[in-house]
């Protein structure tokens, strides 16, 4: 089922409380490369500064597949993936001040950080010098593994929770907690806006949101995709131009055109060729991460004072800013809503690029 607007969901509470925590339903990979299966996990008791979230929707990110299959190594199993989490607060700790029962909230890629380094103190928790604590596949302060959003409930410190505006459907908001902020942060940092030429490489789960957000910021947007197959989609999403990178003439035609290029693909690209598309002082920013090292001729950046950079998600305050921006401009993810029993099939479809444009799990089916 393809969904582009908010849809309601009812959540059956499937939990058993104890003084040691709450047993809840979840989908987990029992071992590296194993299919996900339904299980139960223990969520910690609600602490002083914690909120208990009844999860309504959880997005599927390509990085979930990488980690479930131990593509980046050091996986912690059983693993409950999911860092695009949208739900409703059902309980708050006694010291919580930012949220109340019934609030619509979200949790993204991390649930803790050191809270004292320069980056944490200025709202860039994703660059914490001690390392942020991932929403899943990480160890918390007590050495316990973190479990993600493929579950019915989540306990998290209010500091790492964001408010989802009322005008934004929880289902289409879920992917914004990773994919949305991954594009919003560099677009804001490199000042995409009126008078700027912005190119988005790849029109997938990340790229489609890059097009929407860049267009809403006022930039003139071009999609660079391998073929013209998604041209109609790209133009509907807000792009003014769409070019096929498989056509070598594209790189001649667009030479020196862009102020900013955002590469959203995880496959290797010819960096020198893409750097040639930048104006003097332009930037090529990578938010997709190829697994293998990439090659670069330094004259591709020296000649035009160009920048080759990367960007990783965003801090809590910036994520809240992004959600407010999306609500104000009527932006949400283009999603296909699935039942939990379809997760393994959805993984294969993601790898085959057979989704437009983001899978979201209905947590009521877990």
Secondary structure as UniProt FT lines:
FT   STRAND          2..3
FT   STRAND          15..18
FT   TURN            19..20
FT   STRAND          21..29
FT   TURN            32..33
FT   STRAND          36..43
FT   TURN            48..49
FT   STRAND          50..59
FT   HELIX           62..68
FT   TURN            69..72
FT   STRAND          85..92
FT   TURN            94..95
FT   TURN            101..102
FT   STRAND          104..107
FT   STRAND          110..112
FT   HELIX           118..121
FT   TURN            122..123
FT   HELIX           125..127
FT   TURN            129..130
FT   STRAND          133..134
FT   TURN            141..142
FT   STRAND          153..157
FT   HELIX           158..160
FT   STRAND          162..163
FT   TURN            166..167
FT   HELIX           170..174
FT   HELIX           175..177
FT   HELIX           179..189
FT   TURN            190..191
FT   TURN            194..195
FT   STRAND          197..201
FT   TURN            205..206
FT   HELIX           207..217
FT   STRAND          220..225
FT   TURN            229..230
FT   HELIX           231..237
FT   STRAND          241..244
FT   TURN            245..246
FT   HELIX           249..253
FT   TURN            254..256
FT   STRAND          258..263
FT   HELIX           271..275
FT   TURN            276..277
FT   STRAND          278..286
FT   HELIX           299..302
FT   TURN            303..305
FT   STRAND          307..310
FT   HELIX           316..329
FT   STRAND          335..338
FT   HELIX           340..342
FT   HELIX           343..351
FT   TURN            352..353
FT   STRAND          358..362
FT   HELIX           363..365
//
